[in-house]
Amino acid sequence: MADWNYIIKRNRQYIKSKDKVKSQVEKNKLEQIGLTENLQTLFKPILKSQEDIKKKLEATPKQQIQELPQIEYPIEVGEIIIRTLDDIKHYFSNPDPTLPKTIKPTTDQDGLILNVRL
């Protein structure tokens, strides 16, 4: 009989310690929930400002890249065919650094415009 009394006594001690552990775990969970609530209250302004920034970025319309206007009909200058403004820039730009970079319009005696490189 003494063995049974010892077993029952140990079982009660086990149940008490198990209940203590459960209550401690529940207390820890409640503390963590309280901490997370406190953290949420701390970070609410930051999260709100991030949401505001996202809304502003979404609200601003994206600027569309303007395509270069096409010339209605191709212009033929000798062997060069000009279709777009890029063609004009490509063929008439001055890639050689030793050559002058500007073209000055001048007029002759009859009032015709001449392009003279400076």
Secondary structure as a PSIPRED ss2 file (coil, helix, strand):
# PSIPRED VFORMAT (PSIPRED V4.0)

   1 M C   1.000  0.000  0.000
   2 A H   0.000  1.000  0.000
   3 D H   0.000  1.000  0.000
   4 W H   0.000  1.000  0.000
   5 N H   0.000  1.000  0.000
   6 Y H   0.000  1.000  0.000
   7 I H   0.000  1.000  0.000
   8 I H   0.000  1.000  0.000
   9 K H   0.000  1.000  0.000
  10 R H   0.000  1.000  0.000
  11 N H   0.000  1.000  0.000
  12 R H   0.000  1.000  0.000
  13 Q H   0.000  1.000  0.000
  14 Y H   0.000  1.000  0.000
  15 I H   0.000  1.000  0.000
  16 K H   0.000  1.000  0.000
  17 S H   0.000  1.000  0.000
  18 K H   0.000  1.000  0.000
  19 D H   0.000  1.000  0.000
  20 K H   0.000  1.000  0.000
  21 V H   0.000  1.000  0.000
  22 K H   0.000  1.000  0.000
  23 S H   0.000  1.000  0.000
  24 Q H   0.000  1.000  0.000
  25 V H   0.000  1.000  0.000
  26 E H   0.000  1.000  0.000
  27 K H   0.000  1.000  0.000
  28 N H   0.000  1.000  0.000
  29 K H   0.000  1.000  0.000
  30 L H   0.000  1.000  0.000
  31 E H   0.000  1.000  0.000
  32 Q H   0.000  1.000  0.000
  33 I H   0.000  1.000  0.000
  34 G H   0.000  1.000  0.000
  35 L H   0.000  1.000  0.000
  36 T H   0.000  1.000  0.000
  37 E H   0.000  1.000  0.000
  38 N H   0.000  1.000  0.000
  39 L H   0.000  1.000  0.000
  40 Q H   0.000  1.000  0.000
  41 T H   0.000  1.000  0.000
  42 L H   0.000  1.000  0.000
  43 F H   0.000  1.000  0.000
  44 K H   0.000  1.000  0.000
  45 P H   0.000  1.000  0.000
  46 I H   0.000  1.000  0.000
  47 L H   0.000  1.000  0.000
  48 K H   0.000  1.000  0.000
  49 S H   0.000  1.000  0.000
  50 Q H   0.000  1.000  0.000
  51 E H   0.000  1.000  0.000
  52 D H   0.000  1.000  0.000
  53 I H   0.000  1.000  0.000
  54 K H   0.000  1.000  0.000
  55 K H   0.000  1.000  0.000
  56 K H   0.000  1.000  0.000
  57 L H   0.000  1.000  0.000
  58 E H   0.000  1.000  0.000
  59 A H   0.000  1.000  0.000
  60 T C   1.000  0.000  0.000
  61 P C   1.000  0.000  0.000
  62 K C   1.000  0.000  0.000
  63 Q C   1.000  0.000  0.000
  64 Q C   1.000  0.000  0.000
  65 I C   1.000  0.000  0.000
  66 Q C   1.000  0.000  0.000
  67 E C   1.000  0.000  0.000
  68 L C   1.000  0.000  0.000
  69 P C   1.000  0.000  0.000
  70 Q E   0.000  0.000  1.000
  71 I E   0.000  0.000  1.000
  72 E E   0.000  0.000  1.000
  73 Y E   0.000  0.000  1.000
  74 P E   0.000  0.000  1.000
  75 I E   0.000  0.000  1.000
  76 E E   0.000  0.000  1.000
  77 V E   0.000  0.000  1.000
  78 G C   1.000  0.000  0.000
  79 E C   1.000  0.000  0.000
  80 I E   0.000  0.000  1.000
  81 I E   0.000  0.000  1.000
  82 I E   0.000  0.000  1.000
  83 R E   0.000  0.000  1.000
  84 T E   0.000  0.000  1.000
  85 L H   0.000  1.000  0.000
  86 D H   0.000  1.000  0.000
  87 D H   0.000  1.000  0.000
  88 I H   0.000  1.000  0.000
  89 K H   0.000  1.000  0.000
  90 H H   0.000  1.000  0.000
  91 Y H   0.000  1.000  0.000
  92 F H   0.000  1.000  0.000
  93 S C   1.000  0.000  0.000
  94 N C   1.000  0.000  0.000
  95 P C   1.000  0.000  0.000
  96 D C   1.000  0.000  0.000
  97 P C   1.000  0.000  0.000
  98 T C   1.000  0.000  0.000
  99 L C   1.000  0.000  0.000
 100 P C   1.000  0.000  0.000
 101 K C   1.000  0.000  0.000
 102 T C   1.000  0.000  0.000
 103 I E   0.000  0.000  1.000
 104 K E   0.000  0.000  1.000
 105 P E   0.000  0.000  1.000
 106 T E   0.000  0.000  1.000
 107 T E   0.000  0.000  1.000
 108 D C   1.000  0.000  0.000
 109 Q C   1.000  0.000  0.000
 110 D C   1.000  0.000  0.000
 111 G C   1.000  0.000  0.000
 112 L C   1.000  0.000  0.000
 113 I E   0.000  0.000  1.000
 114 L E   0.000  0.000  1.000
 115 N E   0.000  0.000  1.000
 116 V E   0.000  0.000  1.000
 117 R E   0.000  0.000  1.000
 118 L C   1.000  0.000  0.000
